[in-house]
């Protein structure tokens, strides 16, 4: 699960499978994140993944296509 605690106290949890790059990342890669856009999003530089708080609130999954994900996975090997 990806769990985010917002400044107003709300907690958002979504399955990691919604974000395949996070799912395929190591615990160390997932732990290396930073807030971006004044807290409007989260960036995982090791995984080349950015997720906006707006998308989390709306329940939007990753929009990455299968071909793009497969290319990314091949580069990781």
PDB file of N, CA, C and O in Angstrom:
ATOM      1  N   UNK A   1       0.828  -1.191   0.000  1.00  0.00           N
ATOM      2  CA  UNK A   1       0.000   0.000   0.000  1.00  0.00           C
ATOM      3  C   UNK A   1       0.868   1.249   0.000  1.00  0.00           C
ATOM      4  O   UNK A   1       1.930   1.294   0.620  1.00  0.00           O
ATOM      5  N   UNK A   2       0.393   2.243  -0.702  1.00  0.00           N
ATOM      6  CA  UNK A   2       0.965   3.584  -0.623  1.00  0.00           C
ATOM      7  C   UNK A   2       0.035   4.369   0.287  1.00  0.00           C
ATOM      8  O   UNK A   2      -1.151   4.517  -0.010  1.00  0.00           O
ATOM      9  N   UNK A   3       0.560   4.867   1.381  1.00  0.00           N
ATOM     10  CA  UNK A   3      -0.241   5.619   2.344  1.00  0.00           C
ATOM     11  C   UNK A   3       0.351   7.012   2.480  1.00  0.00           C
ATOM     12  O   UNK A   3       1.546   7.177   2.724  1.00  0.00           O
ATOM     13  N   UNK A   4      -0.512   8.014   2.315  1.00  0.00           N
ATOM     14  CA  UNK A   4      -0.105   9.421   2.388  1.00  0.00           C
ATOM     15  C   UNK A   4      -0.962  10.102   3.443  1.00  0.00           C
ATOM     16  O   UNK A   4      -2.187   9.982   3.433  1.00  0.00           O
ATOM     17  N   UNK A   5      -0.313  10.812   4.347  1.00  0.00           N
ATOM     18  CA  UNK A   5      -1.013  11.586   5.366  1.00  0.00           C
ATOM     19  C   UNK A   5      -0.976  13.054   4.948  1.00  0.00           C
ATOM     20  O   UNK A   5       0.100  13.633   4.794  1.00  0.00           O
ATOM     21  N   UNK A   6      -2.133  13.642   4.769  1.00  0.00           N
ATOM     22  CA  UNK A   6      -2.237  15.041   4.349  1.00  0.00           C
ATOM     23  C   UNK A   6      -2.135  15.970   5.543  1.00  0.00           C
ATOM     24  O   UNK A   6      -2.350  15.560   6.684  1.00  0.00           O
ATOM     25  N   UNK A   7      -1.806  17.222   5.276  1.00  0.00           N
ATOM     26  CA  UNK A   7      -1.674  18.226   6.336  1.00  0.00           C
ATOM     27  C   UNK A   7      -2.947  18.370   7.165  1.00  0.00           C
ATOM     28  O   UNK A   7      -2.877  18.684   8.354  1.00  0.00           O
ATOM     29  N   UNK A   8      -4.113  18.143   6.551  1.00  0.00           N
ATOM     30  CA  UNK A   8      -5.378  18.311   7.278  1.00  0.00           C
ATOM     31  C   UNK A   8      -5.770  17.067   8.072  1.00  0.00           C
ATOM     32  O   UNK A   8      -6.848  17.020   8.665  1.00  0.00           O
ATOM     33  N   UNK A   9      -4.888  16.051   8.082  1.00  0.00           N
ATOM     34  CA  UNK A   9      -5.137  14.860   8.878  1.00  0.00           C
ATOM     35  C   UNK A   9      -5.737  13.695   8.116  1.00  0.00           C
ATOM     36  O   UNK A   9      -5.781  12.578   8.630  1.00  0.00           O
ATOM     37  N   UNK A  10      -6.202  13.939   6.892  1.00  0.00           N
ATOM     38  CA  UNK A  10      -6.738  12.814   6.113  1.00  0.00           C
ATOM     39  C   UNK A  10      -5.617  11.855   5.746  1.00  0.00           C
ATOM     40  O   UNK A  10      -4.468  12.257   5.558  1.00  0.00           O
ATOM     41  N   UNK A  11      -5.974  10.578   5.650  1.00  0.00           N
ATOM     42  CA  UNK A  11      -5.029   9.536   5.260  1.00  0.00           C
ATOM     43  C   UNK A  11      -5.575   8.870   4.005  1.00  0.00           C
ATOM     44  O   UNK A  11      -6.719   8.416   3.968  1.00  0.00           O
ATOM     45  N   UNK A  12      -4.733   8.823   2.977  1.00  0.00           N
ATOM     46  CA  UNK A  12      -5.109   8.203   1.708  1.00  0.00           C
ATOM     47  C   UNK A  12      -4.235   6.966   1.540  1.00  0.00           C
ATOM     48  O   UNK A  12      -3.011   7.047   1.641  1.00  0.00           O
ATOM     49  N   UNK A  13      -4.860   5.830   1.285  1.00  0.00           N
ATOM     50  CA  UNK A  13      -4.117   4.602   1.014  1.00  0.00           C
ATOM     51  C   UNK A  13      -4.620   4.007  -0.289  1.00  0.00           C
ATOM     52  O   UNK A  13      -5.824   3.859  -0.501  1.00  0.00           O
ATOM     53  N   UNK A  14      -3.681   3.670  -1.151  1.00  0.00           N
ATOM     54  CA  UNK A  14      -4.016   3.025  -2.423  1.00  0.00           C
ATOM     55  C   UNK A  14      -3.065   1.843  -2.624  1.00  0.00           C
ATOM     56  O   UNK A  14      -1.951   1.853  -2.101  1.00  0.00           O
ATOM     57  N   UNK A  15      -3.493   0.834  -3.371  1.00  0.00           N
ATOM     58  CA  UNK A  15      -2.615  -0.309  -3.618  1.00  0.00           C
ATOM     59  C   UNK A  15      -1.407   0.090  -4.460  1.00  0.00           C
ATOM     60  O   UNK A  15      -1.533   0.870  -5.405  1.00  0.00           O
ATOM     61  N   UNK A  16      -0.246  -0.443  -4.119  1.00  0.00           N
ATOM     62  CA  UNK A  16       0.953  -0.171  -4.925  1.00  0.00           C
ATOM     63  C   UNK A  16       0.775  -0.628  -6.364  1.00  0.00           C
ATOM     64  O   UNK A  16       1.402  -0.078  -7.269  1.00  0.00           O
ATOM     65  N   UNK A  17      -0.062  -1.617  -6.583  1.00  0.00           N
ATOM     66  CA  UNK A  17      -0.275  -2.101  -7.954  1.00  0.00           C
ATOM     67  C   UNK A  17      -0.872  -1.022  -8.852  1.00  0.00           C
ATOM     68  O   UNK A  17      -0.813  -1.139 -10.076  1.00  0.00           O
ATOM     69  N   UNK A  18      -1.440   0.019  -8.266  1.00  0.00           N
ATOM     70  CA  UNK A  18      -1.943   1.139  -9.071  1.00  0.00           C
ATOM     71  C   UNK A  18      -0.800   1.894  -9.722  1.00  0.00           C
ATOM     72  O   UNK A  18      -0.998   2.577 -10.727  1.00  0.00           O
ATOM     73  N   UNK A  19       0.386   1.778  -9.162  1.00  0.00           N
ATOM     74  CA  UNK A  19       1.568   2.484  -9.658  1.00  0.00           C
ATOM     75  C   UNK A  19       2.671   1.455  -9.877  1.00  0.00           C
ATOM     76  O   UNK A  19       3.481   1.215  -8.982  1.00  0.00           O
ATOM     77  N   UNK A  20       2.706   0.847 -11.058  1.00  0.00           N
ATOM     78  CA  UNK A  20       3.624  -0.276 -11.304  1.00  0.00           C
ATOM     79  C   UNK A  20       5.089   0.023 -11.023  1.00  0.00           C
ATOM     80  O   UNK A  20       5.820  -0.868 -10.590  1.00  0.00           O
ATOM     81  N   UNK A  21       5.533   1.244 -11.254  1.00  0.00           N
ATOM     82  CA  UNK A  21       6.950   1.542 -10.979  1.00  0.00           C
ATOM     83  C   UNK A  21       7.226   1.450  -9.478  1.00  0.00           C
ATOM     84  O   UNK A  21       8.289   0.980  -9.073  1.00  0.00           O
ATOM     85  N   UNK A  22       6.290   1.889  -8.664  1.00  0.00           N
ATOM     86  CA  UNK A  22       6.455   1.726  -7.220  1.00  0.00           C
ATOM     87  C   UNK A  22       6.389   0.246  -6.844  1.00  0.00           C
ATOM     88  O   UNK A  22       7.165  -0.223  -6.011  1.00  0.00           O
ATOM     89  N   UNK A  23       5.471  -0.477  -7.453  1.00  0.00           N
ATOM     90  CA  UNK A  23       5.307  -1.905  -7.181  1.00  0.00           C
ATOM     91  C   UNK A  23       6.600  -2.665  -7.485  1.00  0.00           C
ATOM     92  O   UNK A  23       6.997  -3.544  -6.720  1.00  0.00           O
ATOM     93  N   UNK A  24       7.251  -2.331  -8.587  1.00  0.00           N
ATOM     94  CA  UNK A  24       8.472  -3.021  -9.008  1.00  0.00           C
ATOM     95  C   UNK A  24       9.723  -2.464  -8.326  1.00  0.00           C
ATOM     96  O   UNK A  24      10.797  -3.056  -8.431  1.00  0.00           O
ATOM     97  N   UNK A  25       9.597  -1.362  -7.649  1.00  0.00           N
ATOM     98  CA  UNK A  25      10.748  -0.762  -6.972  1.00  0.00           C
ATOM     99  C   UNK A  25      11.119  -1.518  -5.705  1.00  0.00           C
ATOM    100  O   UNK A  25      10.304  -2.229  -5.117  1.00  0.00           O
ATOM    101  N   UNK A  26      12.352  -1.346  -5.310  1.00  0.00           N
ATOM    102  CA  UNK A  26      12.813  -1.940  -4.057  1.00  0.00           C
ATOM    103  C   UNK A  26      12.315  -1.091  -2.885  1.00  0.00           C
ATOM    104  O   UNK A  26      11.946   0.067  -3.076  1.00  0.00           O
ATOM    105  N   UNK A  27      12.302  -1.653  -1.686  1.00  0.00           N
ATOM    106  CA  UNK A  27      11.932  -0.827  -0.528  1.00  0.00           C
ATOM    107  C   UNK A  27      12.816   0.424  -0.402  1.00  0.00           C
ATOM    108  O   UNK A  27      12.339   1.488  -0.007  1.00  0.00           O
ATOM    109  N   UNK A  28      14.085   0.289  -0.734  1.00  0.00           N
ATOM    110  CA  UNK A  28      14.987   1.445  -0.662  1.00  0.00           C
ATOM    111  C   UNK A  28      14.608   2.505  -1.683  1.00  0.00           C
ATOM    112  O   UNK A  28      14.631   3.696  -1.373  1.00  0.00           O
ATOM    113  N   UNK A  29      14.257   2.088  -2.904  1.00  0.00           N
ATOM    114  CA  UNK A  29      13.845   3.042  -3.937  1.00  0.00           C
ATOM    115  C   UNK A  29      12.543   3.733  -3.543  1.00  0.00           C
ATOM    116  O   UNK A  29      12.390   4.936  -3.753  1.00  0.00           O
ATOM    117  N   UNK A  30      11.612   2.981  -2.977  1.00  0.00           N
ATOM    118  CA  UNK A  30      10.338   3.583  -2.552  1.00  0.00           C
ATOM    119  C   UNK A  30      10.537   4.531  -1.380  1.00  0.00           C
ATOM    120  O   UNK A  30       9.797   5.504  -1.240  1.00  0.00           O
ATOM    121  N   UNK A  31      11.524   4.260  -0.540  1.00  0.00           N
ATOM    122  CA  UNK A  31      11.786   5.127   0.619  1.00  0.00           C
ATOM    123  C   UNK A  31      12.455   6.435   0.220  1.00  0.00           C
ATOM    124  O   UNK A  31      12.447   7.395   0.990  1.00  0.00           O
ATOM    125  N   UNK A  32      13.035   6.482  -0.982  1.00  0.00           N
ATOM    126  CA  UNK A  32      13.705   7.693  -1.466  1.00  0.00           C
ATOM    127  C   UNK A  32      12.708   8.536  -2.259  1.00  0.00           C
ATOM    128  O   UNK A  32      12.600   8.403  -3.478  1.00  0.00           O
ATOM    129  N   UNK A  33      11.989   9.393  -1.561  1.00  0.00           N
ATOM    130  CA  UNK A  33      11.006  10.263  -2.217  1.00  0.00           C
ATOM    131  C   UNK A  33      11.162  11.671  -1.682  1.00  0.00           C
ATOM    132  O   UNK A  33      11.801  11.900  -0.656  1.00  0.00           O
ATOM    133  N   UNK A  34      10.560  12.616  -2.403  1.00  0.00           N
ATOM    134  CA  UNK A  34      10.536  14.004  -1.937  1.00  0.00           C
ATOM    135  C   UNK A  34       9.218  14.636  -2.379  1.00  0.00           C
ATOM    136  O   UNK A  34       8.615  14.225  -3.370  1.00  0.00           O
ATOM    137  N   UNK A  35       8.794  15.628  -1.636  1.00  0.00           N
ATOM    138  CA  UNK A  35       7.599  16.385  -2.014  1.00  0.00           C
ATOM    139  C   UNK A  35       7.984  17.378  -3.093  1.00  0.00           C
ATOM    140  O   UNK A  35       9.073  17.951  -3.058  1.00  0.00           O
ATOM    141  N   UNK A  36       7.106  17.580  -4.037  1.00  0.00           N
ATOM    142  CA  UNK A  36       7.348  18.531  -5.126  1.00  0.00           C
ATOM    143  C   UNK A  36       6.152  19.474  -5.241  1.00  0.00           C
ATOM    144  O   UNK A  36       5.065  19.197  -4.733  1.00  0.00           O
ATOM    145  N   UNK A  37       6.380  20.580  -5.915  1.00  0.00           N
ATOM    146  CA  UNK A  37       5.294  21.532  -6.160  1.00  0.00           C
ATOM    147  C   UNK A  37       4.689  22.083  -4.883  1.00  0.00           C
ATOM    148  O   UNK A  37       3.475  22.268  -4.801  1.00  0.00           O
ATOM    149  N   UNK A  38       5.522  22.346  -3.885  1.00  0.00           N
ATOM    150  CA  UNK A  38       5.002  22.888  -2.636  1.00  0.00           C
ATOM    151  C   UNK A  38       4.107  21.913  -1.891  1.00  0.00           C
ATOM    152  O   UNK A  38       3.203  22.319  -1.160  1.00  0.00           O
ATOM    153  N   UNK A  39       4.363  20.623  -2.082  1.00  0.00           N
ATOM    154  CA  UNK A  39       3.566  19.601  -1.415  1.00  0.00           C
ATOM    155  C   UNK A  39       2.395  19.103  -2.235  1.00  0.00           C
ATOM    156  O   UNK A  39       1.566  18.341  -1.739  1.00  0.00           O
ATOM    157  N   UNK A  40       2.319  19.528  -3.492  1.00  0.00           N
ATOM    158  CA  UNK A  40       1.226  19.105  -4.375  1.00  0.00           C
ATOM    159  C   UNK A  40       1.453  17.725  -4.970  1.00  0.00           C
ATOM    160  O   UNK A  40       0.540  17.146  -5.559  1.00  0.00           O
ATOM    161  N   UNK A  41       2.664  17.192  -4.824  1.00  0.00           N
ATOM    162  CA  UNK A  41       2.958  15.883  -5.398  1.00  0.00           C
ATOM    163  C   UNK A  41       4.131  15.228  -4.703  1.00  0.00           C
ATOM    164  O   UNK A  41       4.788  15.817  -3.844  1.00  0.00           O
ATOM    165  N   UNK A  42       4.373  13.998  -5.099  1.00  0.00           N
ATOM    166  CA  UNK A  42       5.464  13.202  -4.552  1.00  0.00           C
ATOM    167  C   UNK A  42       6.288  12.677  -5.714  1.00  0.00           C
ATOM    168  O   UNK A  42       5.742  12.218  -6.718  1.00  0.00           O
ATOM    169  N   UNK A  43       7.605  12.747  -5.575  1.00  0.00           N
ATOM    170  CA  UNK A  43       8.525  12.299  -6.613  1.00  0.00           C
ATOM    171  C   UNK A  43       9.423  11.200  -6.046  1.00  0.00           C
ATOM    172  O   UNK A  43       9.972  11.334  -4.953  1.00  0.00           O
ATOM    173  N   UNK A  44       9.561  10.117  -6.804  1.00  0.00           N
ATOM    174  CA  UNK A  44      10.507   9.046  -6.503  1.00  0.00           C
ATOM    175  C   UNK A  44      11.555   9.067  -7.614  1.00  0.00           C
ATOM    176  O   UNK A  44      11.357   8.428  -8.648  1.00  0.00           O
ATOM    177  N   UNK A  45      12.659   9.781  -7.429  1.00  0.00           N
ATOM    178  CA  UNK A  45      13.630   9.952  -8.514  1.00  0.00           C
ATOM    179  C   UNK A  45      14.254   8.637  -8.986  1.00  0.00           C
ATOM    180  O   UNK A  45      14.543   8.494 -10.174  1.00  0.00           O
ATOM    181  N   UNK A  46      14.466   7.682  -8.090  1.00  0.00           N
ATOM    182  CA  UNK A  46      15.071   6.415  -8.493  1.00  0.00           C
ATOM    183  C   UNK A  46      14.152   5.601  -9.402  1.00  0.00           C
ATOM    184  O   UNK A  46      14.614   4.741 -10.152  1.00  0.00           O
ATOM    185  N   UNK A  47      12.854   5.876  -9.329  1.00  0.00           N
ATOM    186  CA  UNK A  47      11.869   5.122 -10.105  1.00  0.00           C
ATOM    187  C   UNK A  47      11.259   5.947 -11.237  1.00  0.00           C
ATOM    188  O   UNK A  47      10.417   5.450 -11.985  1.00  0.00           O
ATOM    189  N   UNK A  48      11.684   7.211 -11.363  1.00  0.00           N
ATOM    190  CA  UNK A  48      11.136   8.127 -12.366  1.00  0.00           C
ATOM    191  C   UNK A  48       9.608   8.164 -12.286  1.00  0.00           C
ATOM    192  O   UNK A  48       8.910   8.046 -13.292  1.00  0.00           O
ATOM    193  N   UNK A  49       9.115   8.331 -11.058  1.00  0.00           N
ATOM    194  CA  UNK A  49       7.666   8.340 -10.811  1.00  0.00           C
ATOM    195  C   UNK A  49       7.280   9.592 -10.038  1.00  0.00           C
ATOM    196  O   UNK A  49       7.893   9.919  -9.022  1.00  0.00           O
ATOM    197  N   UNK A  50       6.266  10.286 -10.522  1.00  0.00           N
ATOM    198  CA  UNK A  50       5.683  11.438  -9.842  1.00  0.00           C
ATOM    199  C   UNK A  50       4.180  11.191  -9.715  1.00  0.00           C
ATOM    200  O   UNK A  50       3.529  10.784 -10.677  1.00  0.00           O
ATOM    201  N   UNK A  51       3.640  11.438  -8.535  1.00  0.00           N
ATOM    202  CA  UNK A  51       2.204  11.273  -8.309  1.00  0.00           C
ATOM    203  C   UNK A  51       1.696  12.528  -7.626  1.00  0.00           C
ATOM    204  O   UNK A  51       2.282  12.988  -6.647  1.00  0.00           O
ATOM    205  N   UNK A  52       0.608  13.082  -8.141  1.00  0.00           N
ATOM    206  CA  UNK A  52       0.039  14.281  -7.531  1.00  0.00           C
ATOM    207  C   UNK A  52      -0.952  13.884  -6.437  1.00  0.00           C
ATOM    208  O   UNK A  52      -1.598  12.839  -6.511  1.00  0.00           O
ATOM    209  N   UNK A  53      -1.054  14.729  -5.435  1.00  0.00           N
ATOM    210  CA  UNK A  53      -2.042  14.529  -4.384  1.00  0.00           C
ATOM    211  C   UNK A  53      -3.437  14.560  -4.989  1.00  0.00           C
ATOM    212  O   UNK A  53      -4.315  13.810  -4.562  1.00  0.00           O
ATOM    213  N   UNK A  54      -3.649  15.412  -5.969  1.00  0.00           N
ATOM    214  CA  UNK A  54      -4.944  15.491  -6.651  1.00  0.00           C
ATOM    215  C   UNK A  54      -5.331  14.139  -7.239  1.00  0.00           C
ATOM    216  O   UNK A  54      -6.476  13.706  -7.107  1.00  0.00           O
ATOM    217  N   UNK A  55      -4.372  13.468  -7.894  1.00  0.00           N
ATOM    218  CA  UNK A  55      -4.665  12.151  -8.464  1.00  0.00           C
ATOM    219  C   UNK A  55      -4.979  11.130  -7.377  1.00  0.00           C
ATOM    220  O   UNK A  55      -5.872  10.300  -7.544  1.00  0.00           O
ATOM    221  N   UNK A  56      -4.251  11.187  -6.268  1.00  0.00           N
ATOM    222  CA  UNK A  56      -4.539  10.272  -5.161  1.00  0.00           C
ATOM    223  C   UNK A  56      -5.948  10.505  -4.620  1.00  0.00           C
ATOM    224  O   UNK A  56      -6.693   9.553  -4.388  1.00  0.00           O
ATOM    225  N   UNK A  57      -6.309  11.767  -4.420  1.00  0.00           N
ATOM    226  CA  UNK A  57      -7.642  12.089  -3.908  1.00  0.00           C
ATOM    227  C   UNK A  57      -8.746  11.645  -4.863  1.00  0.00           C
ATOM    228  O   UNK A  57      -9.827  11.239  -4.436  1.00  0.00           O
ATOM    229  N   UNK A  58      -8.461  11.728  -6.156  1.00  0.00           N
ATOM    230  CA  UNK A  58      -9.457  11.345  -7.166  1.00  0.00           C
ATOM    231  C   UNK A  58      -9.472   9.837  -7.426  1.00  0.00           C
ATOM    232  O   UNK A  58     -10.328   9.348  -8.163  1.00  0.00           O
ATOM    233  N   UNK A  59      -8.545   9.105  -6.834  1.00  0.00           N
ATOM    234  CA  UNK A  59      -8.495   7.664  -7.064  1.00  0.00           C
ATOM    235  C   UNK A  59      -7.996   7.286  -8.446  1.00  0.00           C
ATOM    236  O   UNK A  59      -8.379   6.253  -8.993  1.00  0.00           O
ATOM    237  N   UNK A  60      -7.128   8.138  -9.015  1.00  0.00           N
ATOM    238  CA  UNK A  60      -6.597   7.876 -10.359  1.00  0.00           C
ATOM    239  C   UNK A  60      -5.350   7.002 -10.268  1.00  0.00           C
ATOM    240  O   UNK A  60      -4.421   7.292  -9.514  1.00  0.00           O
ATOM    241  N   UNK A  61      -5.351   5.951 -11.034  1.00  0.00           N
ATOM    242  CA  UNK A  61      -4.200   5.060 -11.132  1.00  0.00           C
ATOM    243  C   UNK A  61      -3.178   5.644 -12.109  1.00  0.00           C
ATOM    244  O   UNK A  61      -3.433   6.643 -12.781  1.00  0.00           O
ATOM    245  N   UNK A  62      -2.037   5.005 -12.166  1.00  0.00           N
ATOM    246  CA  UNK A  62      -1.017   5.393 -13.133  1.00  0.00           C
ATOM    247  C   UNK A  62      -1.599   5.322 -14.541  1.00  0.00           C
ATOM    248  O   UNK A  62      -2.357   4.407 -14.862  1.00  0.00           O
ATOM    249  N   UNK A  63      -1.245   6.276 -15.364  1.00  0.00           N
ATOM    250  CA  UNK A  63      -1.692   6.280 -16.750  1.00  0.00           C
ATOM    251  C   UNK A  63      -0.671   5.664 -17.686  1.00  0.00           C
ATOM    252  O   UNK A  63      -0.839   5.708 -18.905  1.00  0.00           O
ATOM    253  N   UNK A  64       0.391   5.086 -17.126  1.00  0.00           N
ATOM    254  CA  UNK A  64       1.450   4.527 -17.962  1.00  0.00           C
ATOM    255  C   UNK A  64       0.950   3.305 -18.726  1.00  0.00           C
ATOM    256  O   UNK A  64       0.297   2.425 -18.165  1.00  0.00           O
ATOM    257  N   UNK A  65       1.267   3.273 -20.002  1.00  0.00           N
ATOM    258  CA  UNK A  65       0.878   2.149 -20.836  1.00  0.00           C
ATOM    259  C   UNK A  65       1.792   0.948 -20.632  1.00  0.00           C
ATOM    260  O   UNK A  65       2.897   1.064 -20.101  1.00  0.00           O
ATOM    261  N   UNK A  66       1.304  -0.200 -21.064  1.00  0.00           N
ATOM    262  CA  UNK A  66       2.054  -1.444 -20.899  1.00  0.00           C
ATOM    263  C   UNK A  66       3.398  -1.392 -21.615  1.00  0.00           C
ATOM    264  O   UNK A  66       4.407  -1.833 -21.065  1.00  0.00           O
ATOM    265  N   UNK A  67       3.426  -0.861 -22.833  1.00  0.00           N
ATOM    266  CA  UNK A  67       4.676  -0.805 -23.608  1.00  0.00           C
ATOM    267  C   UNK A  67       5.716   0.062 -22.896  1.00  0.00           C
ATOM    268  O   UNK A  67       6.890  -0.302 -22.827  1.00  0.00           O
ATOM    269  N   UNK A  68       5.285   1.203 -22.370  1.00  0.00           N
ATOM    270  CA  UNK A  68       6.196   2.087 -21.653  1.00  0.00           C
ATOM    271  C   UNK A  68       6.740   1.405 -20.397  1.00  0.00           C
ATOM    272  O   UNK A  68       7.936   1.485 -20.113  1.00  0.00           O
ATOM    273  N   UNK A  69       5.878   0.746 -19.658  1.00  0.00           N
ATOM    274  CA  UNK A  69       6.319   0.043 -18.452  1.00  0.00           C
ATOM    275  C   UNK A  69       7.311  -1.058 -18.807  1.00  0.00           C
ATOM    276  O   UNK A  69       8.314  -1.225 -18.113  1.00  0.00           O
ATOM    277  N   UNK A  70       7.055  -1.805 -19.864  1.00  0.00           N
ATOM    278  CA  UNK A  70       7.961  -2.885 -20.265  1.00  0.00           C
ATOM    279  C   UNK A  70       9.334  -2.329 -20.650  1.00  0.00           C
ATOM    280  O   UNK A  70      10.351  -2.932 -20.309  1.00  0.00           O
ATOM    281  N   UNK A  71       9.384  -1.194 -21.351  1.00  0.00           N
ATOM    282  CA  UNK A  71      10.660  -0.557 -21.683  1.00  0.00           C
ATOM    283  C   UNK A  71      11.409  -0.166 -20.408  1.00  0.00           C
ATOM    284  O   UNK A  71      12.613  -0.394 -20.286  1.00  0.00           O
ATOM    285  N   UNK A  72      10.684   0.421 -19.468  1.00  0.00           N
ATOM    286  CA  UNK A  72      11.290   0.822 -18.195  1.00  0.00           C
ATOM    287  C   UNK A  72      11.825  -0.386 -17.434  1.00  0.00           C
ATOM    288  O   UNK A  72      12.929  -0.342 -16.891  1.00  0.00           O
ATOM    289  N   UNK A  73      11.055  -1.449 -17.395  1.00  0.00           N
ATOM    290  CA  UNK A  73      11.517  -2.660 -16.705  1.00  0.00           C
ATOM    291  C   UNK A  73      12.760  -3.256 -17.365  1.00  0.00           C
ATOM    292  O   UNK A  73      13.667  -3.715 -16.671  1.00  0.00           O
ATOM    293  N   UNK A  74      12.810  -3.254 -18.691  1.00  0.00           N
ATOM    294  CA  UNK A  74      13.997  -3.783 -19.399  1.00  0.00           C
ATOM    295  C   UNK A  74      15.235  -2.954 -19.065  1.00  0.00           C
ATOM    296  O   UNK A  74      16.320  -3.510 -18.891  1.00  0.00           O
ATOM    297  N   UNK A  75      15.087  -1.634 -18.974  1.00  0.00           N
ATOM    298  CA  UNK A  75      16.216  -0.766 -18.638  1.00  0.00           C
ATOM    299  C   UNK A  75      16.729  -1.007 -17.225  1.00  0.00           C
ATOM    300  O   UNK A  75      17.905  -0.772 -16.945  1.00  0.00           O
ATOM    301  N   UNK A  76      15.865  -1.471 -16.335  1.00  0.00           N
ATOM    302  CA  UNK A  76      16.254  -1.718 -14.941  1.00  0.00           C
ATOM    303  C   UNK A  76      17.128  -2.958 -14.782  1.00  0.00           C
ATOM    304  O   UNK A  76      17.848  -3.081 -13.791  1.00  0.00           O
ATOM    305  N   UNK A  77      17.077  -3.861 -15.725  1.00  0.00           N
ATOM    306  CA  UNK A  77      17.832  -5.116 -15.601  1.00  0.00           C
ATOM    307  C   UNK A  77      19.304  -4.900 -15.765  1.00  0.00           C
ATOM    308  O   UNK A  77      20.080  -5.853 -15.689  1.00  0.00           O
TER     309      UNK A  77
END
